[in-house]
């Protein structure tokens, strides 16, 4: 592979390393589908440089929309070739006309070269201990040998134990967890859910797990340039499906409720997301146009402003949307996806148990317009999350920045900084 070095923030390329007195953090964003991993990594990166302004953070991501998001000073990104999930659960290269194996090989080489060139003090891996199809293992080997601190960050819920255990065994994820990682950060609370409990980890690894709390979200420093529909000038329900690639059922269900019940008073704004199927989008727009209480937007890369403006939220229950609903104290109806994973359903069940949200699911009951209409009506009288006191609920970013500071100090104490030396 050519040794050409490009500035970070380009569509592909490697970081141009210059001497810098601050610490360096590399984040790997597992983002083969949707926006969840990228938005979580972005929130963490921005929080790191706000807490320690002389730190430099690079996010490695394959997301095709990473360039649409703003990052704080001190944060940059490198986009590696993307892959996408097919309806049958398999994957293929997103844009390049190469085989999946070749795309993974290219991604793996770029990740390793970035690790060697940037020389981070801490490497934070999102969700997958070995990365997509093992692509970060060579980088883990290099960085561990160099004394870099390795952290795995995982959301509060991964999947039901019956599926998670064999999946992690097949991927070698449990072995990697034991072999490589200095700390495991769970972006949630032990009392809500313990995502790794079923793996029967050695006690030494259990002691490395820190439950940080959920990741608080704030509105971006500058408002969105997107023009909001007139419907947002009055109290409205925001319906969001995140990236939109798997939100067809929720959107259809909400529209059908307004089609079937003319007495639904509160208007709703449906936010599609960038990955919605083009044909489904066209059909939904036609149906929405016939409903005076509905309007639609394609995508807003500063959804935090829109969510803060909304009176209530209807969402699928992905991790990021859940954090935003808590952060902005919104009455929220979770309509969880149940295929191919029960992650959102498990999160919704536990959150409803704690009275943080209400849930509507078609997992065990039929998906009828009447059920959705009744749930939408009930939103206005639903308690807000702030009416429930749960210690440490939204302390995630603060706790992670504290742990990061300790890791960086311990590395500096026992291993001289290696990002000043040439290879």
SVG drawing of the C-alpha trace seen along z (x, -y; Angstrom):
<svg xmlns="http://www.w3.org/2000/svg" viewBox="-62 -29 74 49">
<polyline fill="none" stroke="black" stroke-width="0.4" points="0.0,0.0 1.3,-3.5 2.8,-5.4 1.1,-8.7 -0.2,-10.6 -3.2,-12.8 -4.8,-15.3 -7.4,-13.9 -11.0,-14.8 -10.6,-13.8 -12.8,-11.0 -9.9,-8.5 -6.4,-8.9 -4.0,-9.0 -3.3,-11.6 -0.4,-14.0 1.3,-13.7 2.9,-16.8 4.4,-17.1 1.8,-18.2 2.1,-18.5 -1.4,-17.1 -2.6,-13.6 -3.9,-11.7 -7.0,-9.5 -8.1,-7.3 -11.7,-6.2 -12.9,-3.3 -16.6,-3.7 -18.3,-0.5 -20.7,-1.9 -21.6,0.6 -25.3,-0.5 -27.1,-3.6 -25.9,-6.5 -25.8,-5.2 -22.2,-4.3 -21.0,-7.5 -23.1,-9.8 -22.1,-8.1 -18.4,-8.3 -18.8,-12.0 -20.4,-12.8 -17.6,-11.2 -14.9,-12.9 -16.4,-16.3 -16.7,-15.8 -13.0,-14.7 -11.7,-17.9 -14.0,-20.1 -12.7,-18.5 -9.0,-18.5 -8.6,-21.2 -5.0,-20.2 -6.1,-16.7 -6.3,-15.5 -9.0,-13.0 -9.3,-11.1 -12.4,-9.1 -12.0,-6.2 -15.3,-5.6 -16.8,-4.1 -20.0,-6.2 -20.9,-7.9 -22.4,-10.8 -19.7,-11.6 -18.8,-14.8 -22.3,-16.2 -21.6,-16.5 -19.7,-19.2 -16.9,-18.4 -15.2,-20.5 -11.8,-21.9 -9.3,-19.1 -11.5,-16.4 -11.0,-15.1 -11.9,-12.0 -10.7,-9.6 -13.2,-7.9 -12.3,-4.4 -14.2,-2.6 -17.7,-1.9 -19.6,1.4 -23.4,1.9 -25.7,4.5 -28.0,6.3 -31.6,7.3 -30.5,10.9 -28.0,9.8 -24.9,10.2 -22.6,7.3 -21.1,5.8 -18.8,3.0 -20.8,-0.3 -19.2,-2.2 -16.1,-0.5 -16.4,2.2 -14.5,4.7 -15.3,7.9 -16.1,7.6 -12.9,9.4 -10.9,6.8 -12.8,3.9 -12.2,5.3 -8.5,5.8 -8.3,2.1 -10.0,0.9 -7.7,3.0 -4.6,1.6 -5.8,-1.9 -6.7,-1.4 -3.3,0.1 -1.4,-2.7 -3.4,-5.3 -2.5,-3.7 1.2,-3.7 1.2,-7.2 -1.0,-8.9 0.4,-6.9 -2.5,-7.4 -2.2,-7.3 -5.7,-5.7 -7.6,-3.7 -11.4,-3.5 -13.2,-0.8 -17.0,-1.1 -19.0,2.1 -17.0,4.7 -13.9,6.0 -12.3,7.2 -14.0,4.6 -15.9,5.5 -14.7,9.0 -11.6,8.7 -10.3,5.7 -8.8,3.9 -6.9,6.9 -3.6,5.9 -4.0,2.4 -4.8,3.8 -1.6,6.0 0.5,3.0 -0.9,0.6 -0.8,3.0 2.8,3.7 3.4,-0.1 1.8,-0.6 -1.3,-2.3 -4.3,-1.9 -7.1,0.0 -10.8,-0.6 -13.9,1.1 -17.1,-1.1 -20.4,0.7 -24.0,-0.5 -26.3,0.5 -27.9,3.4 -26.2,5.5 -28.7,8.3 -30.6,11.1 -28.1,13.5 -29.2,16.5 -27.9,14.7 -25.1,12.6 -23.1,15.5 -22.8,17.6 -22.2,14.5 -19.3,13.3 -17.8,16.8 -18.0,17.0 -16.2,13.6 -13.6,14.3 -14.9,11.3 -14.7,12.7 -11.1,13.9 -10.2,10.4 -11.9,8.8 -9.8,10.8 -6.6,10.4 -6.5,6.8 -8.7,4.4 -7.6,2.5 -11.1,1.2 -14.6,1.8 -17.0,-1.1 -20.7,-0.3 -22.6,-3.4 -25.5,-2.8 -26.2,-1.7 -25.8,1.7 -29.3,1.4 -30.8,1.0 -29.1,3.8 -25.8,5.8 -25.0,6.5 -22.1,8.8 -23.4,10.8 -24.2,13.9 -20.6,14.2 -19.3,15.7 -16.2,13.5 -13.2,14.1 -13.3,12.0 -10.2,10.1 -12.1,8.9 -15.3,8.2 -13.1,5.9 -12.3,3.9 -16.0,3.1 -17.1,-0.4 -20.8,-1.5 -20.6,-5.1 -24.2,-6.2 -25.9,-7.3 -24.3,-9.9 -25.9,-13.3 -26.6,-15.3 -26.6,-19.1 -27.8,-21.2 -24.9,-22.1 -23.4,-25.5 -24.8,-26.8 -28.4,-26.2 -29.4,-24.1 -29.5,-25.7 -32.4,-23.4 -35.7,-25.3 -38.3,-23.8 -41.9,-23.3 -44.7,-25.5 -46.0,-22.6 -43.1,-23.2 -44.4,-26.6 -46.9,-24.9 -46.6,-21.9 -45.8,-18.9 -44.7,-15.3 -41.3,-14.4 -41.3,-11.0 -37.7,-9.9 -36.2,-6.6 -32.5,-7.6 -30.7,-6.8 -34.0,-5.6 -32.7,-2.4 -34.9,-0.2 -37.7,-2.6 -40.4,-1.8 -42.7,0.0 -42.7,-2.9 -43.4,-5.5 -46.2,-3.4 -47.8,-2.8 -47.8,-6.5 -49.3,-7.6 -51.9,-4.8 -53.0,-6.2 -53.7,-9.6 -55.4,-8.1 -57.7,-6.0 -58.5,-8.6 -59.5,-12.1 -59.8,-13.1 -56.0,-13.0 -55.4,-16.6 -51.6,-17.0 -49.6,-17.4 -46.6,-15.2 -43.4,-15.9 -41.8,-12.7 -38.1,-12.8 -37.0,-10.2 -33.3,-9.9 -30.6,-9.7 -30.9,-5.9 -34.6,-5.5 -35.5,-3.4 -36.3,-5.7 -39.5,-4.0 -40.8,-3.8 -40.0,-7.5 -42.0,-8.4 -45.0,-6.4 -44.8,-8.0 -44.6,-11.5 -47.8,-11.0 -49.7,-9.7 -48.4,-12.4 -49.4,-15.1 -53.0,-14.0 -52.9,-14.5 -53.2,-18.1 -51.8,-17.1 -48.6,-15.6 -45.5,-17.0 -42.1,-15.6 -38.4,-16.4 -35.7,-14.4 -32.8,-14.7 -31.4,-17.1 -27.7,-16.7 -28.5,-18.8 -31.5,-16.8 -30.8,-18.0 -32.3,-21.4 -35.4,-19.8 -35.8,-17.4 -35.5,-20.2 -38.2,-22.1 -40.6,-19.1 -43.3,-18.6 -42.9,-14.8 -41.0,-12.1 -41.9,-8.9 -38.9,-6.8 -37.6,-3.2 -35.5,-3.1 -32.0,-3.2 -29.3,-4.1 -28.7,-7.7 -32.3,-8.7 -33.0,-7.3 -30.1,-9.5 -31.5,-12.5 -35.0,-12.0 -33.6,-11.8 -31.3,-14.7 -34.0,-17.0 -36.6,-15.6 -39.1,-14.6 -42.2,-12.5 -41.3,-9.6 -43.1,-6.7 -40.6,-3.9 -41.7,-1.6 -38.8,0.8 -37.5,2.8 -37.5,6.5 -35.8,7.9 -33.0,8.9 -32.1,8.1 -34.1,7.5 -31.7,4.8 -34.3,1.9 -37.1,4.0 -35.0,4.9 -34.0,1.3 -37.6,0.2 -38.9,2.8 -36.3,1.7 -36.9,-2.0 -40.6,-1.6 -40.0,0.4 -38.2,-2.7 -41.0,-5.0 -38.7,-6.9 -40.7,-6.2 -43.7,-4.3 -43.5,-1.5 -45.7,-0.3 -44.7,2.9 -45.9,5.3 -43.7,8.1 -46.6,9.9 -49.6,7.8 -50.9,6.8 -49.9,3.6 -53.2,1.7 -53.8,-2.0 -56.1,-2.1 -53.3,-1.1 -50.9,-3.7 -53.6,-6.4 -54.3,-5.7 -50.6,-5.7 -50.1,-9.1 -53.0,-10.6 -51.6,-9.3 -48.3,-11.1 -49.6,-14.5 -50.3,-13.1 -47.2,-10.9 -44.6,-11.8 -41.4,-13.4 -38.1,-11.5 -37.1,-14.2 -39.9,-13.1 -38.0,-9.9 -34.8,-10.2 -32.1,-7.8 -28.6,-8.7 -25.9,-8.9 -28.4,-8.4 -26.8,-10.9 -23.2,-11.1 -21.7,-9.0 -19.5,-11.6 -18.2,-13.0 -17.3,-9.6 -15.6,-8.6 -13.5,-11.8 -12.4,-11.1 -11.4,-7.6 -9.6,-8.8 -7.6,-11.3 -6.5,-8.5 -5.5,-6.2 -3.5,-8.9 -1.7,-9.8 -0.9,-6.2 0.4,-5.7 2.6,-8.8 4.0,-7.6 5.0,-4.1 5.6,-4.4 7.3,-7.5 5.2,-9.2 5.9,-7.5 4.1,-9.9 7.2,-12.2 9.5,-9.5 9.8,-8.5 9.1,-5.0"/>
</svg>
